[in-house]
Amino acid sequence: MDTAALITQVVDESADELIALRRDIHAHPELSWAEQRTTRLCGHQLDRLGWTVTPMSRSGLVAELGQDGITRQPTVALRADMDALPVQDVTADPWVSTVDGVAHACGHDLHVACLLGAARALAELHRNGMLPGPVRLLLQPAEESMPGGALHLMNQGALDGVGRIFALHADPTIEVGQVGLRGGPITSASDHVTIRVSGAGGHTSRPHRTADVTFALAVLATQLPAVMSRRLDPRAGASVVWGMIRAGSAPNVIPQEGLLSGTVRILDAVAWAEAEPIVQAAVADLVRPYGVEAVVDYHRGVPPVVNDDACHQVLVRAVADVLGPAGQVATHQSLGGEDFGWYLERVPGAMFRLGVRTPGGPTYDLHQGNLRVDDRAVAVGAKVLAAAAAEALAG
């Protein structure tokens, strides 16, 4: 039996158990840095399979296999994120979240189940002498918290000796049984920016005698995105979008303070490095005529995920091996942020998008409380992750 056939057999035979595991994690979601139950559950599963498990500080773990007698070959790493979101689960499934106001609305429960499925297949390859090198699993906390739990694991040596790294992300726009592949950039850099504006305020009948905080906020909300579109290379795909504008409590009172908060998303890593000083300078210039003070809190988030070309080809071959030619579809670069980008600043790697949409069914959106995934995606993701590791090691 060849590698792909053994991976397929192991995952298919354990599919029901992996689905039950996914549902269990979904029913017990944990927010960033609080993934204690999930960490213990994963550690127990991996220990039973013969992986060497090392818990990380706070939460999360690293597990290794195939290190015995193979110390010089670079390790291939597979990563899954574990944290949930502060979102109410509004589904009616029997495995609905048991934690009020917390839900796996981004599919991380699925990511974990896929990685544990891959771990089973890789352990079986190892027992049969078919794993040509060492593999490391990263069960990562706090992907939803900027700048992300990836840095936390990296600071504890999670990438030491790693030559390549692979990951997946649920995609509700792709049908189950397929994965989306793309070489080069696949996600965006994502930063948070909050601007606090203050001034003397006063009566709306005398705006000429006030520092008009509300008007200055309106100028910033409309003009800062325009400035960014002219100060950054348009090919960088910079997007400034506001999620919150807050000022005042009465229609005839110009308030003394207000707040504007949103995200800066950029497709290009070079432009991302230039963004913060441009925002700082533009804000100062824009509010100067209105006699107000503006303080910018620019929180640098995550870099774009840029898939390495060689690692992308590993995924292409892995998908063909375990899913066949119909298993892969082209996918686009999104403006979503993913802290997997931090790993790729250190080592080459690639991320693929895992189809979770039931054919003919509704298309859900990520980060919404009604997100539902087709459970058949667990086996698909597990097979591709395991095949990617084996393919990378064999190459």
Buried (B, 14 or more C-beta within 10 A) or exposed (E): EEBBEBBBEBBBEBBEBBBBBBBBBBBBBBBBBBBEBBBEBBBEBBEEBEBBBBBBEBBBBBBBBBBEEEEEBBBBBBBBBBBBBEBBBEBEEEBEBEBEEBBBBBBBBBBBBBBBBBBBBBBBBBEEEBBBBBBBBBBBBBBBBBBBBBBBBBEBEBBEBBBBBBBBBBBBBBBBBBBBBBBEBBBBBBBBBBBBBBBEBBEBEEBEEBBBBBBBBBBBBEBBBEBBEEBBEEEBBBBBEBEEBEBBEEEEBBBBBBBBBBBBBBBBBEBBEBBBEBBBEBBEEBBEEBEBBBEBEBEBBBBBBBBBEBBBBBBBBBBBBBBEEEBBBEBEBBBBBBBBBBBBEEBBBBBBBBBBBBEEEEEBEBEBBBBBBBBBBBBBBBBBBBBBBBBBBEE
